[in-house]
Each structure stands twice: as C-alpha cells, then as structure tokens.
Amino acid sequence: MAFKLISSAFSPNGAIPSRYTCEGADASPPLEWSGAPDGTRTFALIVDDPDAPDPAKPQRVYVHWVLYNLPASISKLAENAAKGGLPQGAAQGSNDWGKQTYGGPCPPIGRHRYFFKLYALDGQLSLNNPTKAQLEKAMQGHILGSAEVMGTYQKSNS
C-alpha cells in the first residue's frame, strides 16, 4: 500500500477553505494518512508555500508549520490540532513567523500552493524548536518514506 496523506477539508490540488487561513480561524486542517512504511517510529510534518511572495515571481519558500516526533501509533491529526490537540510526545518547531504553531495561508498576492509534507522516520528526533532547515538536516538518513498533499489559496481581496 502506498504512503498517502489527505485532508477532509480540501481535495488534492484544490482550494483550502478560508477557515484554515489568516482570513478565517487560522486553524490547522484535519489530516489523515495511511500506508506508512514498515519500521516507522515517528512522523514529521512540514507545511510550506514555494510561491512567496508572488507566484509570478517566487523569491522564497515560506514555512507555515514544522511538526515532529508524532508517534507512529497515530494516523491523523484533528482540525486545529496545532492549538491543543497534538498527541503526547509531538513537538512543534518554528515557522517563518517565528512561532511554534500552524500559521495558515495568507498570501499577499495571487493564488499560492501549500504543500503538506509528511515524513515517516525510523526514530525520534532530539531537537528544540527547530526551523524547517534544522528539521530537514536532522531527518537525513532517517526517512523511510514521504507523502504529500497540496492545496491552494488566494485571499478574497487579491
């Protein structure tokens, strides 16, 4: 079975509802996965936007959520898990707002793509408030598989 990540809030490549953005409740969307590789001990999740600040001229990848040490015993995150529904042992790193939580889509111009990337890892990571780059470095040599789902968002006034 293939390692797969989905959200009941939006279809793959579909529009992310405003509830999960800066124009709504800024709640993290529900996520569910299946088919994790044998030997998975923990999961890590990175949510980022490669279209910042303008999809016509992207200049950087903007990081919206860094999450790690999710136990292998779980296969989903409930809506708004970032603000109080994370399983024991899970930890959040720093997003590009400098906060240890989910920051929803808030593109300044145009329709942006948001990639939710889940990594199956062979062990726990010893980190303290890592950035995306620090998490990626720590995961090197420990990734058993990955799955992703992408959604898009454009602000109502852009």
Contact map, one row per residue, 1 for C-alpha under 8 A:
11100000000000000000000000000000001000000000000000000000000000000000000000000000000000000000000000000000000000000000000000000000000000000000000000000000000000
11110000000000000000000000000000011100000000000000000000000000000000000000000000000000000000000000000000000000000000000000000000000000000000000000000000000000
11111000000000000000000000000000111110000000000000000000000000000000000000000000000000000000000000000000000000000000000000000000000000000000000011100000000000
01111100000000000000000000000000111100000000000000000000000000000000000000000000000000000000000000000000000000000000000000000000000000000000000000110000000000
00111110000000000000000000000011110000000000000000000000000000000000000000000000000000000000000000000000000000000000010000000000000000000000000000111000000000
00011111001100000000000000000011100000000000000000000000000000000000000000000000000000000000000000000000000000000000000000000000000000000000000000011000000000
00001111111000000000000000001111000000000000000000000000000000000000000000000000000000000000000000000000000000000000000000000000000000000000000000001000000000
00000111111000000000000000000110000000000000000000000000000000000000000000000000000000000000000000000000000000000000000000000000000000000000000000000000000000
00000011111000011000000000001100000000000000000000000000000000000000000000000000000000000000000000000000000000000000000000000000000000000000000000000000000000
00000011111101111000000000000000000000000000000000000000000000000000000000000000000000000000000000000000000000000000000000000000000000000000000000000010000000
00000111111111100000000000000000000000000000000000000000000000000000000000000000000000000000000000000000000000000000000000000000000000000000000000000010000000
00000100011111000000000000000000000000000000000000000000000000000000000000000000000000000000000000000000000000000000000000000000000000000000000000001110000000
00000000001111100000000000000000000000000000000000000000000000000000000000000000000000000000000000000000000000000000000000000000000000000000000000001111000000
00000000011111110000000000000000000000000000000000000000000000000000000000000000000000000000000000000000000000000000000000000000000000000000000000000111000000
00000000011011111000000000000000000000000000000000000000000000000000000000000000000000000000000000000000000000000000000000000000000000000000000000000011100000
00000000110001111101100000000000000000000000000000000000000000000000000000000000000000000000000000000000000000000000000000000000000000000000000000000011100000
00000000110000111111100000000000000000000000000000000000000000000000000000000000000000000000000000000000000000000000000000000000000000000000000000000000100000
00000000000000011111111110000000000000000000000000000000000000000000000000000000000000000000000000000000000000000000000000000000000000000000000000000000000000
00000000000000001111101111100000000000000000000000000000000000000000000000000000000000000000000000000000000000000000000000000000000000000000000000000000000000
00000000000000011111110111111000000000000000000000000000000000000000000000000000000000000000000000000001100000000000000000000000000000000000000000000000000000
00000000000000011111111111100000000000000000000000000000000000000000000000000000000000000000000000000011110000000000000000000000000000000000000000000000000000
00000000000000000101111111000000000000000000000000000000000000000000000000000000000000000000000000000011110000000000000000000000000000000000000000000000000000
00000000000000000110111111000000000000000000000000000000000000000000000000000000000000000000000000000000010000000000000000000000000000000000000000000000001000
00000000000000000111111111100000000000000000000000000000000000000000000000000000000000000000000000000000000000000000000000000000000000000000000000000000000000
00000000000000000111111111100000000000000000000000000000000000000000000000000000000000000000000000000000000000000000000000000000000000000000000000000000000000
00000000000000000011111111110000000000000000000000000000000000000000000000000000000000000000000000000111000000000000000000000000000000000000000000000000000000
00000000000000000011100111111000000000000000000000000000000000000000000000000011111000000000000000000101000000000000000000000000000000000000000000000000000000
00000000000000000001000001111100000000000000000000000000000000000000000000000011110000000000000000000111000000000000000000000000000000000000000000000000000000
00000010100000000001000000111110000000000000000000000000000000000000000000000111000000000000000000000000000000000000000000000000000000000000000000000000000000
00000011100000000000000000011111000000000000000000000000000000000000000000011111100000000000000000000000000000000000000000000000000000000000000000000000000000
00001111000000000000000000001111100000000000000000000000000000000000000000011110000000000000000000000000000000000000000000000000000000000000000000000000000000
00001110000000000000000000000111110000000000000000000000000000000000000000111000000000000000000000000000000000000000000000000000000000000000000000000000000000
00111100000000000000000000000011111100000000000000000000000000000000000000110000000000000000000000000000000000000000000000000000000000000000000000000000000000
01111000000000000000000000000001111100000000000000000000000000000000000000100000000000000000000000000000000000000000000000000000000000000000000000000000000000
11110000000000000000000000000000111110000000000000000000000000000000000000000000000000000000000000000000000000000000000000000000000000000000000000000000000000
01110000000000000000000000000000111111010000000000000000000000000000000000000000000000000000000000000000000000000000000100000000000000000000000010000000000000
00100000000000000000000000000000001111110000000000000000000000000000000000000000000000000000000000000000000000000000000100000000000000000000000110000000000000
00000000000000000000000000000000000111110000000000000000000000000000000000000000000000000000000000000000000000000000000000000000000000000000000000000000000000
00000000000000000000000000000000000011111000000000000000000000000000000000000000000000000000000000000000000000000000000001000000000000000000000100000000000000
00000000000000000000000000000000000111111110000000000000000000000000000100000000000000000000000000000000000000000000000111100000000000000000000100000000000000
00000000000000000000000000000000000000111110000000000000000000000000001100000000000000000000000000000000000000000000000111110000000000000000000000000000000000
00000000000000000000000000000000000000011111000000000000000000000001111100000000000000000000000000000000000000000000000111110000000000000000000000000000000000
00000000000000000000000000000000000000011111100000000000000000000001111100000000000000000000000000000000000000000000011110000000000000000000000000000000000000
00000000000000000000000000000000000000000111110000000000000000000111110000000000000000000000000000000000000000000000011110000000000000000000000000000000000000
00000000000000000000000000000000000000000011111000000000000000001111000000000000000000000000000000000000000000000001111000000000000000000000000000000000000000
00000000000000000000000000000000000000000001111100000000000000111110000000000000000000000000000000000000000000000011110000000000000100000000000000000000000000
00000000000000000000000000000000000000000000111110000000000000111100000000000000000000000000000000000000000000000111100000000000000000000000000000000000000000
00000000000000000000000000000000000000000000011111000000000011111000000000000000000000000000000000000000000000000111000000000000000000000000000000000000000000
00000000000000000000000000000000000000000000001111110000000011110000000000000000000000000000000000000000000000011110000000000000000000000000000000000000000000
00000000000000000000000000000000000000000000000111110000010111000000000000000000000000000000000000000000000000011100000000000000000000000000000000000000000000
00000000000000000000000000000000000000000000000011111111111111000000000000000000000000000000000000000000000000011000000000000000000000000000000000000000000000
00000000000000000000000000000000000000000000000011111110011111000000000000000000000000000000000000000000001000010000000000000000000000000000000000000000000000
00000000000000000000000000000000000000000000000000111110111100000000000000000000000000000000000000000000001110000000000000000000000000000000000000000000000000
00000000000000000000000000000000000000000000000000111111111000000000000000000000000000000000000000000000001111010000000000000000000000000000000000000000000000
00000000000000000000000000000000000000000000000000111111110000000000000000000000000000000000000000000000000011110000000000000000000000000000000000000000000000
00000000000000000000000000000000000000000000000000100111110000000000000000000000000000000000000000000000000000000000000000000000000000000000000000000000000000
00000000000000000000000000000000000000000000000000101111111000000000000000000000000000000000000000000000000000000000000000000000000000000000000000000000000000
00000000000000000000000000000000000000000000000001111111111100000000000000000000000000000000000000000000000000000000000000000000000000000000000000000000000000
00000000000000000000000000000000000000000000000000111100111110000000000000000000000000000000000000000000000000000000000000000000000000000000000000000000000000
00000000000000000000000000000000000000000000000001111000011111000000000000000000000000000000000000000000000000000000000000000000000000000000000000000000000000
00000000000000000000000000000000000000000000000111110000001111100000000000000000000000000000000000000000000000000000000000000000000000000000000000000000000000
00000000000000000000000000000000000000000000000111110000000111110000000000000000000000000000000100000000000000000000000000000000000000000000000000000000000000
00000000000000000000000000000000000000000000011110000000000011111100000000000000000000000000001100000000000000000000000000000000000100000000000000000000000000
00000000000000000000000000000000000000000000011110000000000001111100000000000000000000000000001110000111100000000000000000000000000000000000000000000000000000
00000000000000000000000000000000000000000000111100000000000000111110000000000000000000000001111000011110000000000000000000000000000000000000000000000000000000
00000000000000000000000000000000000000000001111000000000000000111111000000000000000000000001111000011100000000000000000000000000011100100000000000000000000000
00000000000000000000000000000000000000000001110000000000000000001111110000000000000000000111100000000000000000000000000000000000000000000000000000000000000000
00000000000000000000000000000000000000000111100000000000000000000111110000000000000000000111100000000000000000000000000000001000000000000000000000000000000000
00000000000000000000000000000000000000000111000000000000000000000011111000000000000000001110000000000000000000000000000000011000000000000000000000000000000000
00000000000000000000000000000000000000000111000000000000000000000011111101000000000000101110000000000000000000000000000000000000000000000000000000000000000000
00000000000000000000000000000000000000001110000000000000000000000000111111000000000000101100000000000000000000000000000000000000000000000000000000000000000000
00000000000000000000000000000000000000011110000000000000000000000000011111100000000000000000000000000000000000000000000000000000000000000000000000000000000000
00000000000000000000000000000000000000000000000000000000000000000000001111100000000000000000000000000000000000000000000000000000000000000000000000000000000000
00000000000000000000000000000000000000000000000000000000000000000000011111110000000000000000000000000000000000000000000000000000000000000000000000000000000000
00000000000000000000000000000001110000000000000000000000000000000000000111111000000000000000000000000000000000000000000000000000000000000000000000000000000000
00000000000000000000000000000111100000000000000000000000000000000000000001111100000000000000000000000000000000000000000000000000000000000000000000000000000000
00000000000000000000000000000111000000000000000000000000000000000000000000111110100011000000000000000000000000000000000000000000000000000000000000000000000000
00000000000000000000000000001110000000000000000000000000000000000000000000011111100010000000000000000000000000000000000000000000000000000000000000000000000000
00000000000000000000000000111110000000000000000000000000000000000000000000001111100000000000000000000000000000000000000000000000000000000000000000000000000000
00000000000000000000000000111100000000000000000000000000000000000000000000000111111110000000000000000000000000000000000000000000000000000000000000000000000000
00000000000000000000000000110100000000000000000000000000000000000000000000001111111111000000000000000000000000000000000000000000000000000000000000000000000000
00000000000000000000000000110000000000000000000000000000000000000000000000000001111111000000000000001100000000000000000000000000000000000000000000000000000000
00000000000000000000000000100000000000000000000000000000000000000000000000000001111111000000000000001100000000000000000000000000000000000000000000000000000000
00000000000000000000000000000000000000000000000000000000000000000000000000000001111111000000000000000000000000000000000000000000000000000000000000000000000000
00000000000000000000000000000000000000000000000000000000000000000000000000001101111111100000000000000000000000000000000000000000000000000000000000000000000000
00000000000000000000000000000000000000000000000000000000000000000000000000001000111111110110000000000000000000000000000000000000000000000000000000000000000000
00000000000000000000000000000000000000000000000000000000000000000000011000000000000011111100000000000000000000000000000000000000000000000000000000000000000000
00000000000000000000000000000000000000000000000000000000000000000000000000000000000001111100000000000000000000000000000000000000000000000000000000000000000000
00000000000000000000000000000000000000000000000000000000000000000000111000000000000000111110000000000000000000000000000000000000000000000000000000000000000000
00000000000000000000000000000000000000000000000000000000000000000011111000000000000001111111000000000000000000000000000000000000000000000000000000000000000000
00000000000000000000000000000000000000000000000000000000000000000011110000000000000001001111100000000000000000000000000000000000100000000000000000000000000000
00000000000000000000000000000000000000000000000000000000000000001111000000000000000000000111110000011000000000000000000000000000110000000000000000000000000000
00000000000000000000000000000000000000000000000000000000000000001111000000000000000000000011111000111000000000000000000000000001111100000000000000000000000000
00000000000000000000000000000000000000000000000000000000000000001100000000000000000000000001111111111000000000000000000000000000111100000000000000000000000000
00000000000000000000000000000000000000000000000000000000000000111100000000000000000000000000111111111110000000000000000000000000001100000000000000000000000000
00000000000000000000000000000000000000000000000000000000000001110000000000000000000000000000011111100000000000000000000000000000000000000000000000000000000000
00000000000000000000000000000000000000000000000000000000000000010000000000000000000000000000011111100010000000000000000000000000000000000000000000000000000000
00000000000000000000000000000000000000000000000000000000000000000000000000000000000000000000011111110000000000000000000000000000000000000000000000000000000000
00000000000000000000000000000000000000000000000000000000000000000000000000000000000000000000111111111000000000000000000000000000000000000000000000000000000000
00000000000000000000000000000000000000000000000000000000000000001100000000000000000000000001111001111100000000000000000000000000100000000000000000000000000000
00000000000000000000000000000000000000000000000000000000000000001100000000000000011000000001111000111110000000000000000000000000000000000000000000000000000000
00000000000000000000000001110000000000000000000000000000000000011100000000000000011000000000001000011111000000000000000000000000000000000000000000000000000000
00000000000000000000110001010000000000000000000000000000000000011000000000000000000000000000001010001111100000000000000000000000000000000000000000000000000000
00000000000000000001110001110000000000000000000000000000000000010000000000000000000000000000000000000111110000000000000000000000000000000000000000000000000000
00000000000000000001110000000000000000000000000000000000000000010000000000000000000000000000000000000011111000000100000000000000000000000000000000000000100000
00000000000000000000111000000000000000000000000000000000000000000000000000000000000000000000000000000001111100000000000000000000000000000000000000000000011000
00000000000000000000000000000000000000000000000000011100000000000000000000000000000000000000000000000000111111110000000000000000000000000000000000000000111000
00000000000000000000000000000000000000000000000000001100000000000000000000000000000000000000000000000000011111000000000000000000000000000000000000000000001001
00000000000000000000000000000000000000000000000000001110000000000000000000000000000000000000000000000000001111100000000000000000000000000000000000000000011001
00000000000000000000000000000000000000000000000000000110000000000000000000000000000000000000000000000000001111110000000000000000000000000000000000000000011001
00000000000000000000000000000000000000000000000000000010000000000000000000000000000000000000000000000000001011111000000000000000000000000000000000000001111000
00000000000000000000000000000000000000000000000011110110000000000000000000000000000000000000000000000000001001111100000000000000000000000000000000000001110000
00000000000000000000000000000000000000000000000011100000000000000000000000000000000000000000000000000000000000111110000000000000000000000000000000000111100000
00000000000000000000000000000000000000000000001111000000000000000000000000000000000000000000000000000000100000011111000000000000000000000000000000000111100000
00000000000000000000000000000000000000000000011110000000000000000000000000000000000000000000000000000000000000001111100000000000000000000000000000011110000000
00000000000000000000000000000000000000000000111100000000000000000000000000000000000000000000000000000000000000000111110000000000000000000000000000011100000000
00000000000000000000000000000000000000000000111000000000000000000000000000000000000000000000000000000000000000000011111000000000000000000000000001111000000000
00001000000000000000000000000000000000000011110000000000000000000000000000000000000000000000000000000000000000000001111100000000000000000000000001110000000000
00000000000000000000000000000000000000000011100000000000000000000000000000000000000000000000000000000000000000000000111110000000000000000000001111100000000000
00000000000000000000000000000000000110011111000000000000000000000000000000000000000000000000000000000000000000000000011111000000000000000000001111000000000000
00000000000000000000000000000000000000011111000000000000000000000000000000000000000000000000000000000000000000000000001111110000000000000010011110000000000000
00000000000000000000000000000000000000111100000000000000000000000000000000000000000000000000000000000000000000000000000111110000000000000000011100000000000000
00000000000000000000000000000000000000011100000000000000000000000000000000000000000000000000000000000000000000000000000011111000000000000000010000000000000000
00000000000000000000000000000000000000001100000000000000000000000000100000000000000000000000000000000000000000000000000011111100000000000000000000000000000000
00000000000000000000000000000000000000000000000000000000000000000001100000000000000000000000000000000000000000000000000000111110000000000110000000000000000000
00000000000000000000000000000000000000000000000000000000000000000000000000000000000000000000000000000000000000000000000000011111000000000000000000000000000000
00000000000000000000000000000000000000000000000000000000000000000000000000000000000000000000000000000000000000000000000000001111110000100000000000000000000000
00000000000000000000000000000000000000000000000000000000000000000000000000000000000000000000100000000000000000000000000000000111110000000000000000000000000000
00000000000000000000000000000000000000000000000000000000000000000000000000000000000000000011110000010000000000000000000000000011111000000000000000000000000000
00000000000000000000000000000000000000000000000000000000000000000100000000000000000000000001110000000000000000000000000000000011111111100000000000000000000000
00000000000000000000000000000000000000000000000000000000000000000100000000000000000000000000111000000000000000000000000000000000111111100000000000000000000000
00000000000000000000000000000000000000000000010000000000000000100100000000000000000000000000111000000000000000000000000000000000011111110000000000000000000000
00000000000000000000000000000000000000000000000000000000000000000000000000000000000000000000000000000000000000000000000000000000011111111000000000000000000000
00000000000000000000000000000000000000000000000000000000000000000000000000000000000000000000000000000000000000000000000000000000011111111100000000000000000000
00000000000000000000000000000000000000000000000000000000000000000100000000000000000000000000000000000000000000000000000000000010011111111110000000000000000000
00000000000000000000000000000000000000000000000000000000000000000000000000000000000000000000000000000000000000000000000000000000000111111111000000000000000000
00000000000000000000000000000000000000000000000000000000000000000000000000000000000000000000000000000000000000000000000000000000000011111111000000000000000000
00000000000000000000000000000000000000000000000000000000000000000000000000000000000000000000000000000000000000000000000000001000000001111111000000000000000000
00000000000000000000000000000000000000000000000000000000000000000000000000000000000000000000000000000000000000000000000010001000000000111111111000000000000000
00000000000000000000000000000000000000000000000000000000000000000000000000000000000000000000000000000000000000000000000000000000000000011111111000000000000000
00000000000000000000000000000000000000000000000000000000000000000000000000000000000000000000000000000000000000000000000000000000000000000011111000000000000000
00000000000000000000000000000000000000000000000000000000000000000000000000000000000000000000000000000000000000000000000011100000000000000011111100000000000000
00000000000000000000000000000000000000000000000000000000000000000000000000000000000000000000000000000000000000000000001111000000000000000011111111000000000000
00000000000000000000000000000000000010110000000000000000000000000000000000000000000000000000000000000000000000000000001111000000000000000000011111000000000000
00100000000000000000000000000000000110000000000000000000000000000000000000000000000000000000000000000000000000000000001110000000000000000000001111100000000000
00100000000000000000000000000000000000000000000000000000000000000000000000000000000000000000000000000000000000000000111100000000000000000000001111110000000000
00111000000000000000000000000000000000000000000000000000000000000000000000000000000000000000000000000000000000000000111000000000000000000000000011111000000000
00011100000000000000000000000000000000000000000000000000000000000000000000000000000000000000000000000000000000000011110000000000000000000000000001111100000000
00001110000110000000000000000000000000000000000000000000000000000000000000000000000000000000000000000000000000000011100000000000000000000000000000111110000000
00000000000111000000000000000000000000000000000000000000000000000000000000000000000000000000000000000000000000001111000000000000000000000000000000011111000000
00000000011111110000000000000000000000000000000000000000000000000000000000000000000000000000000000000000000000001110000000000000000000000000000000001111100000
00000000000011110000000000000000000000000000000000000000000000000000000000000000000000000000000000000000000000111100000000000000000000000000000000000111110000
00000000000000111000000000000000000000000000000000000000000000000000000000000000000000000000000000000000101000111100000000000000000000000000000000000011111000
00000000000000000000000000000000000000000000000000000000000000000000000000000000000000000000000000000000011011110000000000000000000000000000000000000001111101
00000000000000000000001000000000000000000000000000000000000000000000000000000000000000000000000000000000011111100000000000000000000000000000000000000000111111
00000000000000000000000000000000000000000000000000000000000000000000000000000000000000000000000000000000000000000000000000000000000000000000000000000000011111
00000000000000000000000000000000000000000000000000000000000000000000000000000000000000000000000000000000000000000000000000000000000000000000000000000000001111
00000000000000000000000000000000000000000000000000000000000000000000000000000000000000000000000000000000000111000000000000000000000000000000000000000000011111
